[in-house]
Amino acid sequence: MTKRTLLVLIPALLLLAACGQPVPQEKVAYVGEWRSQTMALLLTPDGTVAYKRLKGGVTTSVNGPLRRFEGDNFVVGVPILSTTFEVSKPPYQEAGAWKMVVDGVELTRVR
């Protein structure tokens, strides 16, 4: 790959990465900071997502724009590199706290 190609490709990828979708009104319950002992998830109204998980001694992080919702699940990243977060229980209230289950982990919304 030439330097000229990289000079075009890198800004284009950065531009794509900045083009997240705002959270749709029907999914506004997903917005907020969610935590468990091994996972942290932040989803902002403008569609920015920050995720960090510790599993088996390995830390995984994803930071990127919200691409879309697929049912209860949501997709984060750029068109070529994206991650789907599996939501088996969308946001719900239990004993006065908001919770949801993402990738098999129960998260609680932080106030």
Backbone hydrogen bonds, N-H to C=O, Kabsch-Sander energy under -0.5 kcal/mol:
donor,donor_aa,acceptor,acceptor_aa,energy
6,L,2,T,-2.0
7,L,3,K,-2.3
8,V,4,R,-1.1
9,L,5,T,-3.0
10,I,6,L,-2.4
12,A,8,V,-1.5
13,L,9,L,-2.5
14,L,10,I,-2.3
15,L,11,P,-2.4
16,L,12,A,-2.2
17,A,13,L,-2.3
18,A,14,L,-1.4
19,C,16,L,-1.3
20,G,18,A,-1.2
21,Q,66,L,-3.1
23,V,45,P,-2.0
27,K,24,P,-2.2
28,V,25,Q,-1.3
30,Y,27,K,-2.2
31,V,28,V,-1.3
32,G,43,L,-2.6
33,E,110,V,-0.5
34,W,32,G,-0.5
34,W,41,L,-3.5
35,R,108,T,-2.4
36,S,39,M,-2.5
40,A,52,K,-2.6
41,L,34,W,-2.8
42,L,50,A,-2.9
43,L,32,G,-2.2
44,T,48,T,-2.4
47,G,44,T,-2.0
49,V,64,G,-2.8
50,A,42,L,-2.2
51,Y,62,V,-2.6
52,K,40,A,-2.4
53,R,60,T,-2.6
54,L,38,T,-2.8
55,K,53,R,-0.6
55,K,58,V,-2.6
58,V,55,K,-1.6
60,T,53,R,-3.0
62,V,51,Y,-2.2
64,G,49,V,-2.4
66,L,47,G,-3.4
67,R,75,V,-3.3
68,R,75,V,-1.2
70,E,73,N,-2.5
73,N,70,E,-1.6
74,F,85,F,-1.5
75,V,68,R,-3.0
76,V,83,T,-2.8
77,G,65,P,-2.6
78,V,81,L,-2.0
82,S,80,I,-0.6
83,T,76,V,-2.9
85,F,74,F,-3.2
85,F,83,T,-0.5
86,E,84,T,-0.6
87,V,85,F,-0.6
88,S,86,E,-0.8
88,S,101,V,-1.2
89,K,101,V,-1.3
92,Y,99,K,-2.7
94,E,97,A,-2.9
97,A,94,E,-1.9
99,K,92,Y,-3.2
100,M,107,L,-1.8
101,V,89,K,-2.3
102,V,100,M,-0.6
102,V,105,V,-2.3
103,D,86,E,-3.6
105,V,102,V,-2.1
107,L,100,M,-3.5
107,L,105,V,-0.5
108,T,35,R,-2.5
109,R,98,W,-2.6
110,V,33,E,-3.4
